[in-house]
Amino acid sequence: MQGLSFTQLAEIFTLHVDMSIGFIFSGQGAQAVGMGKSLYENSAAAKQCFEQANEVLGFDLKTICFAGPEQDLTETRICQPALYVHGIAVVEALKEAGRLPDVQAAFGLSLGELTALAFAGVYNFATGLKIVAERGRLMQTACDATDGAMASLIGGSVAAAQELSDACDVDIGNLNCPGQTVLSGEREKINVAVSKAKEKGFKMAVPLKVAGAYHSRLMQSASDAFAEFLADIPFAQPRMPVFANTTGQAIQAPEAIKQSLVKQVVATVRWEDCMRSGIDRGIDTLYECGPGTILAGLAKRIDRSVTVTSLGEYGDLSI
């Protein structure tokens, strides 16, 4: 730094600050009836997202988001497009208001990874929505064809979670944050794992209210069909780092992104690794784009020094 002028030093400092911002996008479980209604009512850009989604999907996603019923919104085939549209609507409302910061990285939990890729320019809004809708449909079909379940393990180590999953013949669906691992598999086997969790040193095991065993071998049929669907869809290289759930590392090559998305349907979501990779790159300010504050809570458990702001509705956008 010796010999640099004050102006040059200020420019370097400004660049460092700019490079600290990341956007994180919600996955299934964050949805709630009423999601996005205030965005629709107060932002023309967000309204266009919901209106275009209705046209692309061929059903009234907007009304289900705003008014429910909750049972419909929770269905995988509806929930995934709803979260995707909501996440992009937040971004578009920020752009319209002139408040979109200089974002240097994008993250997404499970379905949210596809939203992050749209934000990073890998495909446009409509193409991404078609991809998400097909992913949701295929996963819903796999859920209907199997009797799957998931359970969250609280406390304990990843090694202990792996031992438990191996012993009960289930899969690790998510590594969310320190002290929170999710198991996924056949319902009867998940029930056995829940009953044995305390023996393995976990504080508790909580069955999750989900439609099936996401990120497990029970989703293999969805993964195979999704690979065929993605084969001829053009992907671009992301304009910023996007961290793959399958590895926790940034991914750039379009074909590698496709392969990772296909694998992600059946593979462990390594969310903690994604977050730590971003933090290692200097990301210290995060904005959660989507309903609720689930990702903000996980971020704080991963690294309390990170600042996280949740942007779910129009009143949250004064950043």
Backbone bond lengths (Angstrom), bond angles and torsions (degrees), N, CA, C in turn:
res aa  C-N    CA-C-N  psi(-1)  N-CA   C-N-CA  omega(-1)  CA-C   N-CA-C  phi
1 M - - - 1.465 - - 1.543 111.31 -
2 Q 1.336 116.99 -13.25 1.462 119.76 -175.19 1.519 110.18 -63.92
3 G 1.337 116.71 134.86 1.442 121.86 178.54 1.518 114.56 92.82
4 L 1.347 117.86 -9.12 1.459 120.53 178.38 1.520 110.68 -79.49
5 S 1.349 116.06 143.71 1.456 120.36 178.25 1.517 110.51 -73.87
6 F 1.323 116.78 167.68 1.470 121.40 177.78 1.517 110.29 -60.86
7 T 1.361 116.25 -39.65 1.463 120.30 -179.59 1.520 111.01 -63.50
8 Q 1.349 116.89 -42.34 1.462 120.13 178.95 1.521 111.90 -65.28
9 L 1.332 115.69 -40.20 1.459 119.50 177.28 1.525 111.01 -63.13
10 A 1.329 116.11 -40.73 1.464 120.58 179.71 1.518 110.46 -63.49
11 E 1.373 116.49 -39.08 1.459 120.11 178.94 1.525 111.14 -64.60
12 I 1.330 116.71 -41.43 1.461 121.31 178.45 1.525 110.28 -62.74
13 F 1.338 115.71 -43.21 1.463 119.83 179.83 1.523 110.82 -63.56
14 T 1.335 115.87 -40.71 1.466 120.20 179.72 1.524 110.90 -63.46
15 L 1.332 116.96 -42.27 1.456 120.37 178.27 1.515 111.06 -61.67
16 H 1.332 115.98 -40.10 1.466 119.60 179.49 1.521 110.43 -62.38
17 V 1.338 116.08 -42.81 1.464 119.79 -179.70 1.532 109.49 -64.25
18 D 1.365 116.70 -44.04 1.452 120.60 -178.71 1.530 111.50 -60.40
19 M 1.303 116.87 -35.43 1.468 120.62 -175.57 1.522 113.12 -78.72
20 S 1.319 117.05 3.76 1.453 119.51 -175.34 1.522 113.80 -93.34
21 I 1.342 118.34 -3.10 1.467 121.18 -170.88 1.525 112.03 -98.19
22 G 1.334 115.54 133.78 1.454 121.61 174.29 1.516 110.87 -130.83
23 F 1.329 116.83 147.54 1.468 122.55 173.31 1.526 108.17 -103.96
24 I 1.333 116.73 135.31 1.458 121.85 176.59 1.534 109.02 -120.19
25 F 1.342 115.45 138.00 1.467 121.14 -172.38 1.523 110.90 -118.64
26 S 1.325 115.36 138.20 1.463 123.91 -170.10 1.522 113.67 -71.08
27 G 1.342 114.70 152.69 1.454 123.02 173.61 1.518 110.77 -112.27
28 Q 1.341 115.75 179.95 1.457 119.93 -179.91 1.522 111.48 -57.15
29 G 1.316 114.46 142.32 1.457 121.31 -175.06 1.515 111.32 110.04
30 A 1.339 116.27 -21.56 1.472 120.17 179.62 1.525 112.02 -86.47
31 Q 1.322 117.70 -16.19 1.468 121.31 -174.20 1.536 112.03 -61.92
32 A 1.316 115.73 149.14 1.466 121.76 176.50 1.517 108.46 -155.16
33 V 1.326 116.88 140.90 1.460 120.75 178.11 1.533 109.22 -59.34
34 G 1.315 116.33 131.83 1.458 122.42 -175.85 1.511 112.36 104.54
35 M 1.322 116.70 -8.83 1.465 120.82 -175.79 1.528 111.62 -59.83
36 G 1.325 114.70 127.79 1.453 121.46 175.32 1.512 116.31 83.39
37 K 1.332 118.16 -3.44 1.469 120.33 -175.12 1.531 111.70 -62.18
38 S 1.331 116.73 -43.60 1.464 119.22 -179.18 1.529 111.46 -69.49
39 L 1.330 117.56 -29.99 1.463 120.59 174.74 1.532 109.36 -64.55
40 Y 1.311 116.11 -46.61 1.464 122.25 179.90 1.522 111.27 -59.49
41 E 1.315 116.37 -41.09 1.467 121.14 -174.63 1.525 113.52 -78.70
42 N 1.332 117.77 -19.02 1.469 119.89 -173.63 1.521 114.90 -119.57
43 S 1.324 117.88 -9.47 1.461 120.84 -178.15 1.519 110.07 -129.61
44 A 1.318 116.53 120.51 1.464 120.62 178.48 1.523 110.61 -63.57
45 A 1.332 117.28 -35.93 1.463 121.21 -179.34 1.527 111.16 -67.65
46 A 1.333 116.66 -42.50 1.462 120.42 177.39 1.525 110.44 -66.76
47 K 1.336 116.04 -39.71 1.461 120.21 178.27 1.516 110.65 -58.54
48 Q 1.333 116.49 -41.02 1.456 120.78 179.59 1.529 111.37 -62.68
49 C 1.329 117.17 -35.33 1.469 120.64 177.68 1.529 110.76 -60.25
50 F 1.320 116.37 -48.25 1.465 120.32 -178.77 1.526 111.52 -68.02
51 E 1.344 117.14 -39.44 1.465 119.76 179.87 1.527 110.70 -66.55
52 Q 1.331 116.55 -42.89 1.458 120.26 178.83 1.527 110.52 -64.70
53 A 1.332 116.37 -37.01 1.465 120.40 179.07 1.525 110.81 -61.11
54 N 1.322 117.28 -42.29 1.472 120.20 177.79 1.522 111.24 -59.21
55 E 1.346 116.22 -40.09 1.464 120.70 -179.67 1.526 110.99 -67.86
56 V 1.324 116.82 -45.33 1.463 121.47 -177.12 1.525 111.22 -66.84
57 L 1.335 116.06 -42.69 1.461 120.81 -173.86 1.529 113.27 -81.06
58 G 1.325 116.48 -28.63 1.455 119.52 -179.26 1.518 114.04 81.47
59 F 1.329 117.56 12.65 1.462 121.52 172.29 1.524 108.85 -144.76
60 D 1.323 116.39 168.23 1.459 121.62 -171.02 1.530 111.40 -86.71
61 L 1.323 116.01 75.01 1.467 121.34 178.55 1.528 111.12 -61.44
62 K 1.313 115.48 -38.97 1.463 121.13 -177.11 1.526 111.67 -55.57
63 T 1.320 117.52 -49.51 1.464 120.99 -177.99 1.521 111.28 -65.55
64 I 1.338 117.39 -38.21 1.464 119.45 178.20 1.522 110.55 -64.43
65 C 1.337 117.07 -40.57 1.472 120.56 177.22 1.521 111.30 -61.85
66 F 1.325 115.93 -45.81 1.472 120.58 -172.47 1.521 113.29 -80.81
67 A 1.336 117.24 -33.93 1.468 119.83 -171.31 1.522 114.69 -127.10
68 G 1.323 117.39 -5.45 1.449 119.61 -179.84 1.522 111.79 81.01
69 P 1.336 117.27 -156.19 1.466 126.76 8.12 1.529 112.84 -71.86
70 E 1.325 115.72 157.71 1.456 121.74 -177.40 1.521 111.49 -57.81
71 Q 1.327 117.27 -37.54 1.458 121.04 -179.40 1.525 111.23 -58.72
72 D 1.334 117.19 -40.15 1.460 120.97 178.62 1.530 110.80 -69.41
73 L 1.335 116.61 -44.18 1.464 120.76 -178.49 1.521 111.59 -62.87
74 T 1.324 117.59 -29.49 1.459 122.01 -178.26 1.526 112.40 -76.45
75 E 1.342 117.56 -20.99 1.465 120.09 179.02 1.526 110.07 -59.30
76 T 1.321 116.04 134.32 1.469 121.38 -176.08 1.521 112.01 -54.30
77 R 1.318 117.75 -41.88 1.469 121.40 -175.57 1.523 112.00 -67.23
78 I 1.327 117.03 -21.03 1.463 121.82 178.64 1.522 110.88 -101.64
79 C 1.318 115.36 -41.56 1.459 120.69 -176.30 1.530 112.27 -59.54
80 Q 1.330 116.61 -43.41 1.466 118.94 -176.68 1.529 112.49 -64.54
81 P 1.339 120.13 -49.07 1.462 118.99 174.40 1.526 113.11 -60.38
82 A 1.335 116.77 -36.11 1.470 120.49 -179.04 1.527 111.03 -61.53
83 L 1.316 116.58 -45.12 1.463 120.33 -179.63 1.522 111.44 -69.02
84 Y 1.316 116.86 -38.21 1.466 120.93 177.29 1.535 110.61 -61.35
85 V 1.321 116.11 -50.00 1.464 120.35 -178.63 1.528 110.91 -62.93
86 H 1.316 116.29 -42.22 1.465 120.24 179.77 1.523 110.86 -61.33
87 G 1.342 116.74 -45.61 1.457 119.77 -179.19 1.517 112.37 -60.52
88 I 1.329 116.97 -44.97 1.463 120.52 179.48 1.525 110.96 -70.17
89 A 1.334 117.30 -33.39 1.469 120.39 177.55 1.532 110.75 -62.42
90 V 1.322 117.25 -38.31 1.468 120.62 175.77 1.525 109.97 -60.12
91 V 1.322 115.96 -46.92 1.470 120.86 179.78 1.521 110.93 -60.54
92 E 1.324 117.03 -46.63 1.468 120.50 -177.52 1.521 111.89 -66.54
93 A 1.334 117.01 -35.37 1.465 119.85 176.85 1.528 110.97 -66.93
94 L 1.311 116.67 -37.52 1.466 120.41 176.00 1.530 111.17 -63.90
95 K 1.328 116.30 -44.20 1.467 120.80 177.96 1.520 110.32 -58.93
96 E 1.325 115.76 -47.79 1.465 121.24 -177.60 1.519 111.68 -59.14
97 A 1.336 115.52 -37.19 1.469 120.93 -178.79 1.530 113.08 -84.80
98 G 1.339 116.59 -1.22 1.458 120.14 -178.60 1.513 113.13 70.58
99 R 1.337 116.67 28.12 1.468 120.93 -175.44 1.529 113.45 -116.48
100 L 1.334 117.00 6.95 1.458 118.81 -179.69 1.528 108.97 -71.85
101 P 1.328 117.83 118.41 1.463 120.02 -179.25 1.517 111.89 -74.49
102 D 1.312 116.43 173.17 1.458 121.87 176.77 1.520 107.75 -81.05
103 V 1.324 115.54 92.44 1.464 121.66 -174.30 1.522 109.52 -83.57
104 Q 1.331 116.27 133.82 1.451 121.02 -174.85 1.522 114.06 -110.72
105 A 1.322 117.78 -6.26 1.468 120.67 178.26 1.512 109.21 -159.89
106 A 1.337 115.78 154.59 1.462 120.68 179.41 1.524 109.63 -132.98
107 F 1.319 115.22 140.65 1.462 123.26 -178.99 1.529 107.66 -132.65
108 G 1.314 116.91 151.85 1.461 119.54 173.56 1.507 110.15 -151.47
109 L 1.314 116.91 136.53 1.461 122.40 179.23 1.522 109.75 -86.29
110 S 1.331 116.86 113.58 1.461 122.40 178.24 1.536 110.14 56.66
111 L 1.328 118.88 -113.18 1.466 121.29 177.19 1.531 110.74 -52.34
112 G 1.315 116.71 -35.60 1.458 120.98 -178.77 1.517 114.36 -59.34
113 E 1.330 116.90 -23.07 1.464 119.34 177.43 1.523 110.55 -63.82
114 L 1.332 117.20 -35.45 1.460 120.26 178.25 1.527 111.15 -69.17
115 T 1.333 116.77 -33.37 1.464 120.59 175.15 1.524 109.94 -67.88
116 A 1.326 116.89 -42.24 1.463 121.35 178.13 1.525 110.95 -60.08
117 L 1.321 117.31 -39.15 1.462 121.17 179.95 1.529 111.36 -67.56
118 A 1.334 116.98 -36.44 1.462 119.94 175.19 1.528 109.99 -64.98
119 F 1.321 116.46 -44.41 1.469 121.04 178.22 1.530 110.67 -59.43
120 A 1.323 116.87 -35.91 1.465 121.73 -178.01 1.525 113.08 -84.02
121 G 1.337 117.56 2.82 1.451 121.32 173.59 1.509 116.61 85.23
122 V 1.333 118.14 16.69 1.461 121.03 179.35 1.524 110.48 -69.51
123 Y 1.330 117.34 -32.14 1.467 123.56 173.35 1.518 107.24 -153.32
124 N 1.336 117.02 164.78 1.459 119.60 -178.73 1.531 110.88 -82.57
125 F 1.301 115.99 174.81 1.461 121.52 -175.09 1.526 112.21 -57.73
126 A 1.327 117.00 -48.56 1.462 120.16 -175.68 1.526 111.45 -67.08
127 T 1.332 116.74 -42.32 1.468 119.73 178.57 1.522 110.45 -63.08
128 G 1.341 115.76 -44.09 1.463 119.87 178.39 1.515 111.90 -60.95
129 L 1.322 116.88 -38.19 1.461 120.80 180.00 1.525 110.78 -65.71
130 K 1.318 116.84 -40.43 1.469 120.12 177.18 1.532 110.83 -63.80
131 I 1.329 116.18 -40.03 1.470 120.63 178.52 1.525 110.06 -63.90
132 V 1.323 115.84 -46.82 1.469 120.84 -179.15 1.525 110.95 -63.58
133 A 1.337 116.38 -41.77 1.459 119.94 -179.48 1.523 111.04 -62.68
134 E 1.334 116.92 -40.90 1.460 119.91 179.39 1.532 110.37 -70.02
135 R 1.306 117.20 -40.54 1.471 120.53 175.72 1.523 110.14 -57.60
136 G 1.321 116.52 -46.90 1.458 120.75 179.53 1.516 112.32 -63.22
137 R 1.332 116.24 -40.81 1.473 119.92 179.61 1.525 111.22 -64.74
138 L 1.315 116.02 -44.22 1.467 120.23 -179.03 1.528 111.49 -66.37
139 M 1.318 116.18 -39.44 1.462 119.57 179.02 1.522 110.82 -70.21
140 Q 1.337 117.41 -35.25 1.465 120.88 175.75 1.529 110.15 -62.83
141 T 1.329 115.92 -41.78 1.464 120.33 178.49 1.525 110.90 -62.70
142 A 1.327 116.02 -41.81 1.463 120.23 178.43 1.524 110.91 -65.63
143 C 1.323 116.40 -38.44 1.471 120.53 176.99 1.525 110.58 -62.03
144 D 1.336 116.38 -44.29 1.464 121.11 -177.81 1.529 111.93 -66.59
145 A 1.333 116.54 -27.53 1.465 120.97 -176.93 1.526 113.20 -88.09
146 T 1.322 116.85 -7.81 1.467 121.49 -177.72 1.524 109.54 -130.68
147 D 1.311 116.02 165.07 1.461 120.50 175.42 1.525 107.48 -112.63
148 G 1.328 114.81 81.04 1.457 120.55 -174.45 1.511 113.11 -106.09
149 A 1.328 114.99 161.58 1.460 121.41 179.35 1.524 109.00 -152.97
150 M 1.328 115.47 168.95 1.466 121.40 177.83 1.522 108.74 -138.91
151 A 1.319 116.20 154.56 1.460 120.87 178.10 1.524 109.26 -145.70
152 S 1.319 115.50 140.53 1.458 121.32 179.65 1.527 109.96 -95.86
153 L 1.328 115.84 128.09 1.459 121.97 176.55 1.524 108.63 -96.50
154 I 1.315 116.63 125.76 1.457 121.84 -178.68 1.529 108.92 -106.81
155 G 1.351 115.22 128.82 1.455 119.76 -176.41 1.512 110.16 81.33
156 G 1.317 116.57 -176.79 1.454 119.74 178.79 1.512 112.29 76.08
157 S 1.317 115.81 171.80 1.462 122.11 -176.71 1.525 111.23 -101.85
158 V 1.328 115.08 165.08 1.466 120.04 175.31 1.527 109.66 -64.01
159 A 1.333 116.50 -37.63 1.461 120.15 179.01 1.526 110.96 -61.28
160 A 1.333 116.21 -41.15 1.467 120.37 178.58 1.527 110.49 -66.88
161 A 1.324 116.55 -37.30 1.466 120.41 177.73 1.528 110.54 -64.75
162 Q 1.329 116.07 -39.37 1.457 119.59 178.50 1.524 110.96 -65.64
163 E 1.333 116.72 -41.05 1.468 120.67 177.36 1.521 111.25 -60.61
164 L 1.340 115.34 -43.45 1.460 120.05 -179.45 1.520 111.02 -66.31
165 S 1.329 116.72 -43.55 1.465 119.84 -179.47 1.528 110.62 -64.89
166 D 1.328 117.22 -39.53 1.467 120.47 178.50 1.535 110.65 -64.95
167 A 1.329 115.35 -43.57 1.464 120.21 -177.78 1.527 111.89 -64.50
168 C 1.320 116.49 -32.27 1.472 121.01 -176.04 1.532 112.64 -101.11
169 D 1.341 116.55 0.98 1.460 122.00 177.65 1.528 112.26 60.68
170 V 1.347 115.43 45.92 1.458 121.67 173.97 1.533 107.76 -125.71
171 D 1.313 116.73 179.28 1.465 121.38 -176.88 1.525 111.21 -114.53
172 I 1.325 115.62 157.25 1.467 120.27 171.20 1.531 106.74 -85.90
173 G 1.316 115.75 113.20 1.459 120.91 -177.96 1.513 113.30 -82.36
174 N 1.322 117.22 -40.10 1.463 121.59 -177.25 1.526 111.27 -142.47
175 L 1.317 115.12 139.64 1.465 122.97 165.78 1.525 104.96 -113.64
176 N 1.329 116.11 89.98 1.461 121.00 -167.49 1.516 114.38 -83.30
177 C 1.331 116.63 -44.16 1.451 121.98 -176.76 1.524 107.77 -169.59
178 P 1.307 118.25 169.90 1.467 118.52 178.07 1.529 111.03 -55.76
179 G 1.319 116.01 126.68 1.461 120.17 178.15 1.502 115.23 83.34
180 Q 1.346 118.79 9.19 1.467 120.47 176.54 1.530 110.41 -140.18
181 T 1.319 114.17 107.72 1.458 122.38 178.00 1.524 107.93 -123.99
182 V 1.331 116.87 143.23 1.457 120.91 -178.75 1.531 109.58 -114.97
183 L 1.330 115.78 129.28 1.455 121.87 175.12 1.528 109.59 -96.75
184 S 1.330 116.13 149.37 1.461 121.14 -176.75 1.525 109.34 -144.25
185 G 1.344 116.60 136.40 1.450 119.71 179.65 1.513 112.83 167.33
186 E 1.322 116.13 -161.04 1.455 120.80 179.38 1.530 110.33 -62.08
187 R 1.334 115.71 140.36 1.468 120.64 -172.73 1.536 112.60 -55.60
188 E 1.316 116.87 -47.77 1.463 119.61 -178.06 1.530 111.08 -60.76
189 K 1.311 116.58 -40.07 1.465 120.89 -179.46 1.533 111.47 -70.88
190 I 1.317 116.54 -35.59 1.480 119.88 175.65 1.525 109.56 -65.28
191 N 1.323 116.88 -40.14 1.465 120.06 177.60 1.525 111.49 -60.46
192 V 1.326 116.40 -39.43 1.467 120.26 177.15 1.529 109.80 -65.09
193 A 1.335 117.21 -42.78 1.464 120.75 179.25 1.522 111.47 -61.54
194 V 1.322 116.13 -41.12 1.469 120.23 177.99 1.532 110.53 -60.84
195 S 1.330 116.62 -41.08 1.468 120.59 -177.96 1.528 111.95 -69.37
196 K 1.337 117.47 -24.44 1.454 121.10 -177.33 1.531 113.62 -99.50
197 A 1.329 116.82 -2.25 1.463 120.45 -171.70 1.526 113.21 -59.92
198 K 1.320 118.04 -43.39 1.462 120.28 -177.72 1.525 111.48 -65.08
199 E 1.322 116.69 -31.79 1.468 120.52 177.03 1.528 110.93 -62.40
200 K 1.334 116.51 -28.43 1.459 121.76 -178.74 1.526 112.69 -92.06
201 G 1.338 116.81 5.98 1.454 119.99 175.14 1.512 116.52 95.33
202 F 1.339 117.40 11.29 1.464 119.41 178.36 1.527 110.08 -88.38
203 K 1.326 115.44 144.20 1.465 119.95 179.00 1.524 110.74 -64.60
204 M 1.321 115.12 -41.39 1.472 119.75 178.66 1.514 109.38 -162.67
205 A 1.314 115.01 164.03 1.462 122.39 173.41 1.518 107.20 -130.74
206 V 1.324 115.39 125.25 1.467 120.63 -173.29 1.525 110.40 -116.23
207 P 1.340 118.43 113.93 1.469 119.74 174.74 1.522 110.36 -60.47
208 L 1.317 116.90 138.58 1.462 121.23 -177.26 1.525 110.85 -98.46
209 K 1.336 115.85 147.28 1.458 121.27 178.27 1.519 108.84 -86.31
210 V 1.327 115.60 83.76 1.457 121.69 -179.45 1.532 109.07 -130.60
211 A 1.339 115.01 163.67 1.459 119.81 -175.38 1.520 113.11 -83.90
212 G 1.329 117.13 -12.28 1.455 118.70 -177.46 1.509 111.92 -173.41
213 A 1.335 115.30 -168.99 1.469 121.51 -175.96 1.529 109.48 -97.60
214 Y 1.333 116.36 79.61 1.460 121.04 179.31 1.524 110.30 -66.81
215 H 1.333 115.07 150.37 1.470 121.78 177.27 1.535 111.41 56.04
216 S 1.318 114.38 45.59 1.464 120.67 176.58 1.522 108.50 -142.88
217 R 1.321 115.71 174.50 1.472 121.43 179.50 1.525 112.33 -61.12
218 L 1.340 117.46 -20.42 1.463 120.22 -179.80 1.525 112.28 -70.32
219 M 1.333 117.35 -11.87 1.460 122.29 178.04 1.530 112.39 -96.82
220 Q 1.332 117.75 11.33 1.471 120.37 -174.44 1.524 112.36 -60.06
221 S 1.316 117.75 -39.96 1.470 119.83 179.76 1.527 110.91 -62.46
222 A 1.326 117.05 -37.92 1.467 121.16 177.73 1.522 110.52 -66.88
223 S 1.324 116.82 -41.86 1.464 121.57 179.78 1.525 110.70 -61.86
224 D 1.320 117.35 -45.13 1.465 121.35 -178.96 1.533 111.15 -62.53
225 A 1.313 116.00 -45.34 1.468 119.93 -179.13 1.529 111.18 -69.71
226 F 1.319 116.64 -33.59 1.470 121.03 178.89 1.529 110.32 -65.38
227 A 1.330 116.94 -37.39 1.467 120.86 177.62 1.525 110.45 -59.60
228 E 1.316 116.92 -43.13 1.467 121.10 178.98 1.529 110.80 -64.62
229 F 1.328 115.95 -40.49 1.465 120.18 -178.55 1.526 111.48 -65.10
230 L 1.328 117.51 -39.53 1.464 121.41 -176.01 1.526 113.50 -78.13
231 A 1.319 116.98 -17.88 1.464 121.29 -168.67 1.527 114.14 -50.73
232 D 1.320 118.31 -43.76 1.467 121.16 -173.67 1.526 113.57 -103.45
233 I 1.319 117.74 8.75 1.461 120.65 178.82 1.525 108.99 -89.44
234 P 1.335 117.79 123.33 1.471 119.71 -178.41 1.534 112.04 -71.48
235 F 1.315 115.39 132.22 1.460 123.00 174.23 1.527 108.06 -113.46
236 A 1.338 116.41 146.28 1.463 122.11 173.74 1.530 109.00 -105.25
237 Q 1.309 115.85 165.32 1.460 119.55 175.18 1.525 108.69 -74.78
238 P 1.327 119.25 135.10 1.465 120.48 -178.81 1.524 112.23 -63.72
239 R 1.322 116.43 145.63 1.458 120.59 -178.29 1.528 112.67 -83.42
240 M 1.318 116.84 0.21 1.464 123.16 176.73 1.517 107.50 -152.33
241 P 1.329 118.56 162.63 1.465 119.31 176.98 1.529 112.05 -60.92
242 V 1.328 115.79 131.91 1.462 123.16 170.81 1.521 106.10 -123.21
243 F 1.316 116.24 132.43 1.458 120.70 -171.97 1.530 110.75 -98.48
244 A 1.331 115.72 124.03 1.458 121.96 -175.37 1.517 110.94 -76.86
245 N 1.326 116.49 131.97 1.470 121.25 178.07 1.521 112.23 -60.90
246 T 1.330 117.12 -29.53 1.457 120.52 -174.80 1.524 113.54 -72.16
247 T 1.339 116.43 -26.80 1.464 120.62 -176.41 1.523 113.85 -124.39
248 G 1.327 116.93 -22.28 1.459 120.31 -173.86 1.512 112.91 80.03
249 Q 1.329 117.34 6.19 1.462 121.89 -177.17 1.529 110.69 -113.17
250 A 1.344 115.99 158.09 1.460 120.60 176.41 1.520 109.95 -64.73
251 I 1.323 115.88 145.27 1.463 121.43 -177.32 1.521 107.95 -133.27
252 Q 1.344 117.03 137.88 1.462 120.21 -173.41 1.524 114.49 -127.26
253 A 1.320 117.95 -44.20 1.463 120.29 -174.62 1.525 110.51 -64.83
254 P 1.339 118.23 127.92 1.471 121.04 -177.32 1.525 114.15 -52.28
255 E 1.333 118.10 -44.22 1.463 119.76 -178.45 1.528 110.75 -67.58
256 A 1.328 116.68 -35.78 1.468 120.37 177.50 1.519 110.71 -66.37
257 I 1.329 116.93 -35.38 1.464 120.84 177.17 1.524 110.00 -63.24
258 K 1.330 116.57 -45.54 1.471 120.20 178.16 1.528 111.05 -57.97
259 Q 1.327 115.83 -49.00 1.464 120.34 -178.13 1.522 111.03 -61.16
260 S 1.335 116.26 -38.29 1.454 120.36 -179.89 1.527 111.32 -67.75
261 L 1.340 117.27 -39.12 1.462 120.84 179.00 1.523 111.40 -65.66
262 V 1.322 116.28 -36.84 1.469 120.59 177.33 1.527 109.50 -65.98
263 K 1.306 116.68 -46.34 1.463 121.32 -179.77 1.523 111.57 -65.52
264 Q 1.321 115.52 -34.63 1.477 120.07 -175.97 1.523 112.47 -58.56
265 V 1.330 117.77 -29.35 1.467 121.51 -178.46 1.527 111.18 -59.92
266 V 1.341 117.00 -32.88 1.464 120.84 -177.52 1.532 113.04 -112.38
267 A 1.328 117.91 -8.85 1.464 121.68 -172.33 1.527 112.18 -96.56
268 T 1.313 114.88 164.60 1.468 121.76 175.78 1.521 110.42 -64.91
269 V 1.330 116.79 133.20 1.456 122.14 173.52 1.530 108.00 -83.35
270 R 1.329 115.69 112.36 1.468 121.15 -176.57 1.530 109.54 -96.08
271 W 1.335 114.13 67.78 1.464 119.59 -174.22 1.517 112.14 -67.25
272 E 1.309 117.61 -42.14 1.464 119.32 178.79 1.526 110.39 -59.46
273 D 1.335 117.40 -41.39 1.459 120.59 179.16 1.529 111.22 -64.57
274 C 1.341 117.15 -39.44 1.466 120.47 176.48 1.528 110.75 -58.31
275 M 1.326 114.79 -48.40 1.459 119.51 -177.87 1.528 111.32 -63.58
276 R 1.299 116.71 -43.63 1.473 119.91 -178.59 1.532 111.15 -66.90
277 S 1.322 117.29 -33.63 1.462 119.98 176.36 1.527 110.72 -63.49
278 G 1.334 116.19 -41.98 1.457 119.75 177.70 1.512 112.43 -66.43
279 I 1.317 116.38 -42.71 1.463 120.88 179.15 1.527 110.18 -62.93
280 D 1.329 116.98 -39.53 1.471 120.96 177.63 1.525 111.73 -62.00
281 R 1.326 117.10 -25.66 1.473 121.60 177.66 1.523 112.14 -86.09
282 G 1.307 117.30 1.63 1.454 120.72 177.55 1.507 115.79 103.16
283 I 1.341 118.14 0.90 1.467 120.16 178.40 1.524 108.91 -68.77
284 D 1.330 115.87 119.79 1.466 119.44 179.56 1.521 113.08 -129.30
285 T 1.339 116.57 1.07 1.463 122.16 178.72 1.522 108.45 -133.21
286 L 1.317 116.09 121.78 1.458 121.25 -176.76 1.521 111.12 -121.51
287 Y 1.320 115.35 144.00 1.458 121.95 172.60 1.518 107.82 -120.42
288 E 1.330 115.92 120.92 1.459 122.57 179.77 1.525 108.86 -86.78
289 C 1.330 117.06 115.20 1.465 122.16 -177.73 1.521 109.46 -102.38
290 G 1.315 115.74 102.04 1.451 120.66 -178.19 1.509 110.21 153.48
291 P 1.319 117.42 174.22 1.463 120.89 -177.47 1.529 111.97 -72.09
292 G 1.329 115.53 147.17 1.464 120.32 174.76 1.516 114.05 77.48
293 T 1.329 114.78 -167.44 1.468 121.17 -175.64 1.532 111.83 -135.12
294 I 1.324 117.14 25.74 1.465 120.57 -176.81 1.523 111.48 -59.69
295 L 1.321 117.13 -47.69 1.458 119.98 -176.87 1.523 111.89 -68.69
296 A 1.311 116.39 -33.19 1.470 119.53 176.18 1.520 110.28 -62.60
297 G 1.322 116.40 -41.01 1.458 120.43 178.37 1.514 112.11 -63.61
298 L 1.338 116.88 -42.39 1.462 120.46 178.63 1.525 110.56 -65.54
299 A 1.330 116.59 -40.92 1.467 120.14 -179.33 1.522 111.53 -60.09
300 K 1.311 116.65 -40.85 1.463 120.54 -179.42 1.522 111.68 -66.58
301 R 1.323 116.53 -30.26 1.463 119.89 178.54 1.524 111.35 -79.36
302 I 1.330 116.73 -20.74 1.466 121.05 177.55 1.524 110.77 -83.63
303 D 1.331 116.69 -45.00 1.474 120.87 -179.89 1.526 108.66 -156.28
304 R 1.319 116.01 107.37 1.467 120.42 -174.83 1.525 112.89 -70.22
305 S 1.315 118.03 -12.46 1.468 120.10 179.77 1.524 112.16 -78.05
306 V 1.337 117.06 -14.08 1.463 121.04 -178.81 1.520 110.15 -79.01
307 T 1.316 116.36 134.05 1.464 122.00 175.50 1.523 109.14 -88.14
308 V 1.331 116.94 127.70 1.465 120.97 -178.24 1.523 109.73 -127.70
309 T 1.334 115.96 129.74 1.462 121.82 176.11 1.529 108.34 -122.56
310 S 1.322 117.00 129.60 1.468 121.49 -178.51 1.523 110.19 -93.52
311 L 1.329 116.00 128.34 1.460 122.93 -178.83 1.524 108.61 -118.26
312 G 1.320 116.49 95.21 1.453 120.21 -178.24 1.515 113.97 -112.34
313 E 1.322 116.26 -33.95 1.465 121.09 -177.10 1.522 110.64 -131.38
314 Y 1.320 115.79 171.88 1.469 120.17 -170.83 1.532 111.92 -59.97
315 G 1.313 116.99 -36.57 1.466 120.15 -179.00 1.511 113.87 -66.56
316 D 1.346 117.49 -13.61 1.462 121.08 -179.33 1.523 112.49 -86.48
317 L 1.321 118.29 -7.37 1.460 121.09 -165.87 1.521 115.54 -86.81
318 S 1.309 119.26 7.00 1.467 121.99 -178.96 1.526 110.52 -81.70
319 I 1.324 117.51 60.07 1.469 121.65 -177.79 1.521 110.93 -99.16
